Amino acid sequence: LLHSHLLSSRLKDFPHFCTPFIKRACLISGYVVMIMSIRLWLMGGSMPLFSEQDNPASFSPHLLTRFLTYSYLLSFNAWLLLAPVVLCYDWQVGSIPLVESLGDVRNLATILLAAVMIALCLHCLFSLKRQENKEVLVGIFFLVFPFIPASNLFFRVGFVVAERVLYMPSMGYCILVAAGLGRLFSVAGRWGTTLLSVFMLLLILLFSWKTVQQNTVWLSREALFRSGFKTLPHNAKVHYNYANFLKDSARHEEAIYHYNNALRLYPRHASAMNNLGTLTRSPDEAEHYYRKALEINPHHNRALFNLGNLLKSQGKE
């Protein structure tokens, strides 16, 4: 009963001590709405158009699949912040399979993330009255709010996962880590503090090594595209990009191999079909690929142009 009374009194006083925060939040929200309105006006009042390749979950006809996949992607991004082991420049097409049922084991990651976020929010709620642990609240805001535009919550985005959108949320993550370490240092003894310091130093060194290693991926176009299919061999987009590089480098046999891989993973890839047609030696086979690309996308300009040139060279006006 005493615990229930204390809880109700804290919730009753909550609006009084968080009024300044509510005012600032409303002001910032107003700025965000104004900026987004200007952006929409510059874009002619319409949102960008994306294809199924860009964000497969948003094209699923099943509401449950969209909800479960979007929720899982939140936990996937959180895991990328905690352990950036697998990194790739492009996470489109089949990089992350859709979560189509409640029995999918990946839903456990979603539940775990929800539990952690609820616990952090409750901690902040009860700490506001005592004017303590403000850094945790700041960390949560930096972690959550910058990521909202990329969450598919208000509008469809043109990617599955994009590591670049984690730049701002990573600041909130760093604040939370520092706050947690400070709390642990305050309760740990001498040996505990030493052990925590050693672990933190090892973590910083590990992350630094990963940064240096990842920077080498961006040294050249070939290094970038090669790293893609090595990291995500089941991603049709990275095979397609690497095949384009090989085609431009006159390495046609290798390009054909990767175009075929892209089509094996995503048979409706019209651009891969078209480019594969440009590399075939048989006119009949090339025409087959061009027409197949146009069946998938009747407005594919390059396939129309290539098919027209092929028919013209064969005297089929």
N, C-alpha and C positions, 0 to 999 in steps of 0.2 A: 504493500500500500504506500509506504514511504517512497519507494522508487517511482511508483506511478504518479505520486503527487509532484515529485521533483521534475519528472519528465513533462507533465502538463504545465507546470509553472514556467519552465524554460521555453516551451513552445508558445505560451501566452505572451512572454516578453520578447519573442523573436522579432516582430516587426519594428520595435522601438530601436533596437541596437543595430539593425541592418538597414535603416532608412537611408543613410548616406550611400551605402553600396547600391541600393535599388535605384537611387537617383542617377548615379554614375552609369549603371548598367543600362538604364533607359536612354541616357544621352548617347552612349556608344551605339546602342541598337538603332537609334535614330540616324546616326551617321552611316551605319552599315546599310540601312534601307535606302538612304539617299544615294549612296555610291552605287548600289545595285540597280536603282532606278535609272541613274545616268548610263550605266553599262547597258541596260536593256534598250534605252533610247538610242544609243549609238549603234546597237545591233538591229535596229529597225523594229523593236518590240517583239522579236521572236528569239527563242532559244536555239543554240547550235544543234544541228542534226548529226546524229551518230548512227553507225551501223552495228549490226549484231556482233561483228568482230571486236568492236571497241569495248563493249560492255554486255556480254551475253546474258547476264542475270536480268537486266532491265528489259530484255525482249522476251523473257519467259512468260507464257500465258497464265501461269499458276501463281497466285498471290503468295501462297505458302513458300514456294521456291524462292521468290524474290525476297521475302522477309527473312527467311533462314540464311540465304546467301549473303545479303547485306549485313545481317547481324554477325555472321561468321567473319566477314571481311574486316569488321571493327576489331575483333580479337586477333586476326592475322596481322593487321597493321600494328597493334599493340605489341605483338611478338617480334615484329621487325625492329621496334624500338629497343626491346629488351635484349634480343639476340639477333643482330643483323648478319646471320650466317649466309643465307642464300639471298643474293642481290642480283637484280637483272634490270636492264634498261627498259624492258617492255614486258608487261604482264598481261597482254591481251589474249584473246581467243581462248585456248584451253589450258592456260597456265594454272588456274584454280577451278577444278570441276564444281558445278553447281551443287548446292546442298538441297536435295529434293525431298527429304523425308525427315521426320522427327527422330527416326532411329539412327541417323547418321552420327557417328562418334564425334565428329567435329563440333556438334552442338554443345558438347561439354566445355569446349574452349569458350563459347559464347556465354554459357552460364557462369563460368569462372570469372570472366571479365565483368559481367553484370554484378556479381557478388562483390568484387573488389571495388568497383566504382560506387556502389551503394554504401559500402562500409566507409569509403573516403568521404562521401558526401555527408553521411551522418556524423562523422568525426568533425568535419568543418562546421556543421550546424550547431553542435553542442560546444564547440570551441569559440564561436563568434561572441557569445555572451560574455565569456571570460576574457575576451580580447587576446586570445592565445592562438598560436599556430597559424598565424595569418599566411605564412609562406606556403602552407599546404593548400589553402584556398587559391592563392595566386598560381601555384603549380597546376592545380586542376583546371583553372580557367585557361591557362596557356596550353594545356594538353588537349582540352575538349573543343573550345570555341574555334580555334583556327582550322580544325579538321572538319567542322560541320559542313562547309560547302562541298567537301569531297566525299561526303558520306552517303550520297543519293537520297538524303532525307527530304530535301525540298525540290530537287530537280535532278534529272539524269546527267551523269558525268560521262566523259568519253574515255574512261579507262577502268580497269578492274582494280589494280593496285598501282600507285605511282609513288615512288620513294621520295620524289621532290616535295610532295604535299606534307611530308612528315618533318620538314625543316622547322617550321614554327612550333608544332607540338613537341618536338624534341627539347625545346627550351623548358616547357612544363615538366617533361620527364626528368631533366637535369635538376630542376628545383626540388621535385619530390624526392629524388635520390639523395640530394644534399640534406634535405630536412630529415629524411629517415636516418641517414648516417649520424646527423647531429643528435637525434634522439637516442640512438644506440650508444654513441660515445658517452652520453650523460649517465647511462646506467651500467655501462661496462666497466670493469676494473682495469687495472694497469695492463694486464696481459691481454684482456679482451680488446682494449683499444689498440694495442700493438698488432694483434691478429687482424682486426678490421682494417687497419691502415695498410697492412701487407696485401690483403685481398683487394682493396681498392686500387692500390698501385698496380697490381697484376692486371686488374680489369682495364685500367687506363692504357697500359702497355698493349694489351690484347686489342683494344679498340683502335689504338693508333696504328698497330700493324695491319689491321683490316683496312683502315683508311688508305694507307700507303699502297697496299695490294690492290685495292679497288681503283685507285687513281691510274694505275697502269692500263686498266681496261679502256680508258678514254684517250689513250695516246694516238690511236689511229682508227679509221673507219673499220678496217679489217679486224683489229683487236676487239673493238666493241661488238661487232656482229658475231664474231667467233665466240666470244664469251657468252652471248645470248643462248645459242643452241647447246653449248656445253653445260650451262647452268640449268636451262629449262628445255630439255630435248623434246618434250611433248607440246611445246608451244609452236604452232604453225607460223606465227608472225616472224619469229626470229629466224626460222629456216628460210622464209621468203626474203627477208632483208639480206641475209648472207648470200642467198642465191643471186640477188640483184648485184651485190658487190662482185661476185665471181663472174657474172655476165659482163659487167663493165670492164673486168680485167681480162676478158677473152679466155677465161677458164670454163669453157662451155660444158664439158662433161661433168665437172663438179657442180656447176649451176643446175644442170638438169636433175642431178641426184637430189639436191636440196629443194628444188621446185616440186619434185615428186613427193618428197617428205612432207612439204607444206600441204599438198593436196591430199595426202593420206590422212593427215591429222585434221584437215578442214577441207572437205571436198568442195565446198561452195566458195572457194577463194578464186574469184573471177580474175584478179590481176595475175595470180600465179599461173592460171590456165592460159591467159593471153601471152605472158612472157615465155612460157614453155613452148607455145606455138612458134615464137620467133626463133627458137633454137633448133627446131626439128628440120631435118633435111628433106623430108617427104612433104610435098605440097598438100596432099590429101590429109595427112596427119595434122599439118598446121591448120588447115581449114577446119578440121574437126575441133581442134582446141579453141580456135577463135569463135566458132559457132556455140561451143559449150560455154565459153565465157559470156557470150551475149544472152544465152538462155538464163544464166544466173543473174546477170545485170544487163538488161537491154540498152542501157544508156552508157555503157562502158566505151568511152571515146577511143581509146587506143585499140581496143579489139575491133571496133567498127572501121577505123582507119586501116589497120593491118589486113582485115578481111577484104576491104575494098581494093587495096593494092594487090593482094594475092589474086583476086578474081580478075582484075584488070590485066595482070601479067599473063593470065591464062586465056585472055580473050573473052572472058565471060562478063560482058558489060552489064 
